[in-house]
Amino acid sequence: MSKENVDRVWKVFTVVLGAIILPLAGWVWNTNIAVTQLQNDLRDAEETIVILRDKLEDADANAKAIISMEKDIEYMKETLDRIERLVAQ
């Protein structure tokens, strides 16, 4: 092959390579940005889950406290009923 043909082949090769590499680089860049956004969203979601879990645990503790208070109130009502019956006799 002559030097002129080698130069033409090299130029065609570089143009074809550039036509393939540049769009792929853009695709990789866009994919990287999308993955980064997903990672940020995941971090935000994990933080929200932790906050909700803490609130749920607080709500569970509050529900247990309310149940305990209701039992105490029922016990006091029964005790007051017995005292009223004893006083009425």
QUIVENZI-V304176 format. One record per residue. RES is the residue in one small letter. NEAR is the number of other C-alpha atoms within 8 Angstrom. Layout:
res=RES near=NEAR
res=RES near=NEAR
This chain:
res=m near=4
res=s near=5
res=k near=6
res=e near=6
res=n near=8
res=v near=9
res=d near=8
res=r near=8
res=v near=8
res=w near=8
res=k near=8
res=v near=8
res=f near=8
res=t near=8
res=v near=8
res=v near=8
res=l near=8
res=g near=8
res=a near=8
res=i near=8
res=i near=8
res=l near=8
res=p near=8
res=l near=8
res=a near=8
res=g near=8
res=w near=8
res=v near=8
res=w near=8
res=n near=8
res=t near=8
res=n near=8
res=i near=8
res=a near=8
res=v near=8
res=t near=8
res=q near=8
res=l near=8
res=q near=8
res=n near=8
res=d near=8
res=l near=8
res=r near=8
res=d near=8
res=a near=8
res=e near=8
res=e near=8
res=t near=8
res=i near=8
res=v near=8
res=i near=8
res=l near=8
res=r near=8
res=d near=8
res=k near=8
res=l near=8
res=e near=8
res=d near=8
res=a near=8
res=d near=8
res=a near=8
res=n near=8
res=a near=8
res=k near=8
res=a near=8
res=i near=8
res=i near=8
res=s near=8
res=m near=8
res=e near=8
res=k near=8
res=d near=8
res=i near=8
res=e near=8
res=y near=8
res=m near=8
res=k near=8
res=e near=8
res=t near=8
res=l near=8
res=d near=8
res=r near=8
res=i near=8
res=e near=8
res=r near=8
res=l near=7
res=v near=6
res=a near=5
res=q near=4
